[in-house]
Amino acid sequence: MSDKHLVLYVEDNPANMRLVEQLLNLMDEVELIGTGTAEEGLEVACEQRPEIILMDINLPGMNGYEALVELQNMEETKDIPVIAISANALPSDVERASELGFADYLIKPINLNAFFAMIRKFLNLGDAL
């Protein structure tokens, strides 16, 4: 069993997936699993039990909001913090995500300092890279 912190990223855009993969590769203590659909993400979340889930909102098929509701309703995943990552930057978008139960909200393009701070906060890691 790995002693790394497992993070699941649900994202249909390969460029965004590569970016987050590259960022998390800078953190030796983190392992990333990526999926391209919410449906696949739900399956992986149940099987792998990541410590946090990064969730794109605009996904093909089931969107990020619907996926969050599913995660909240499953015993295996209901306590995993889910962080929305979206280009939707309106205050109403952020507010809706918060009301639905997302643990936090990152706006694309990703602010690197905010991204690392958020990952470290939710994984209870120190401040340094």
C-alpha positions, -999 to 999 in steps of 0.1 A, spaced: 0 0 0 14 34 -10 19 59 18 11 87 -7 -20 108 -5 -45 98 -32 -62 125 -52 -88 119 -79 -93 144 -107 -124 141 -128 -118 161 -160 -127 156 -196 -101 180 -211 -68 163 -216 -48 196 -214 -63 204 -180 -57 168 -168 -20 171 -179 -16 204 -161 -29 191 -128 -8 159 -133 23 181 -138 15 202 -107 9 173 -85 40 156 -97 58 184 -79 44 171 -46 62 138 -38 36 128 -12 6 130 -36 -6 104 -62 -31 114 -88 -57 92 -105 -75 108 -134 -108 100 -151 -125 116 -180 -162 112 -170 -182 116 -138 -195 81 -141 -159 67 -142 -150 90 -114 -178 77 -92 -166 41 -98 -129 50 -90 -139 70 -59 -158 40 -45 -130 15 -53 -99 37 -44 -113 60 -17 -92 91 -25 -86 116 2 -99 144 -20 -117 147 -53 -111 175 -78 -142 178 -100 -147 196 -132 -182 210 -134 -188 209 -172 -185 172 -180 -200 151 -208 -230 131 -196 -233 135 -158 -220 170 -148 -200 178 -117 -230 189 -97 -248 157 -104 -217 137 -96 -213 155 -62 -249 145 -53 -241 109 -61 -209 110 -41 -227 125 -11 -253 97 -13 -228 68 -13 -215 55 20 -180 49 6 -176 85 -6 -199 107 14 -171 120 36 -145 127 9 -141 165 3 -149 174 -33 -133 205 -48 -150 221 -79 -126 232 -106 -144 252 -133 -140 281 -157 -174 293 -145 -162 323 -124 -194 341 -116 -201 346 -79 -234 327 -84 -215 297 -97 -193 296 -67 -222 301 -44 -242 273 -60 -213 249 -57 -209 259 -20 -246 254 -13 -245 219 -30 -217 209 -7 -185 213 -26 -157 217 -1 -141 245 -21 -140 261 -56 -110 267 -79 -115 289 -110 -97 280 -143 -72 290 -154 -58 276 -122 -40 300 -99 -9 279 -89 -5 294 -54 -42 288 -46 -41 253 -61 -12 242 -40 -25 259 -9 -59 241 -13 -43 207 -19 -20 211 12 -50 223 33 -72 193 24 -44 168 28 -32 183 60 3 189 47 28 216 56 33 248 37 64 240 16 65 222 -17 
